Amino acid sequence: MKKIIVLVSFVVILLAMVITCPTPQDHRETIKSAVLSSQYMKEQNALMVLLEVPMLDQLLNREVKTNDYFFFSISKTKVENKPRIVSFGVFKHVFLLFDFDKFSPKKDNVKATNN
């Protein structure tokens, strides 16, 4: 009897994972939210943010690739010309695995001017 309960519980959990696997749009929205709340975007004026949001949508649609593995999904993009996993999704929740503040354009400009 215990084996049946364990098996049924396992099947129910797997079924819930399949049904609630995040979509590519869920990943893009989470990444977009993280970028917009990054320190770089907080330092921009409102007009710049309004101008950058449509470009950000296009960039995310073009550059972020989401792989659906039936039970979970991951999103990848290139960071410094290297493929990086930036998010992991399971149970309709997307977890960010990347710190967007580390790679802001402002910090890149500071590094370039210091050299």
Residue pairs with C-beta under 8 A, 6 or more apart in sequence:
14 71
16 91
17 71
17 72
17 90
17 91
18 70
18 71
20 90
20 91
20 92
21 68
21 70
21 71
21 72
21 73
21 89
21 90
21 92
22 73
22 89
22 90
22 92
22 93
22 94
23 66
23 73
24 64
24 66
24 68
24 73
24 75
26 89
26 92
26 94
27 64
27 66
27 73
27 75
27 87
27 89
27 94
28 60
28 61
28 64
28 66
28 75
29 94
30 87
30 94
30 96
31 60
31 64
31 75
31 86
31 87
31 96
32 56
32 57
32 60
34 96
34 98
34 100
35 41
35 56
35 100
36 49
36 53
36 56
38 100
38 101
38 104
39 101
39 104
40 100
40 101
40 104
40 105
40 106
40 107
41 49
41 52
43 106
44 52
63 77
63 78
64 75
64 76
64 77
64 86
65 75
65 76
65 77
66 73
66 74
66 75
66 76
67 73
67 74
67 75
67 76
71 90
72 88
72 89
72 90
73 88
73 89
73 90
74 85
74 87
74 88
74 89
75 85
75 86
75 87
75 89
75 94
76 83
76 84
76 85
76 86
77 83
77 84
77 86
78 84
79 86
79 98
79 103
80 103
84 98
85 97
85 98
86 96
86 97
86 98
87 94
87 95
87 96
87 97
87 98
88 94
88 95
88 97
89 95
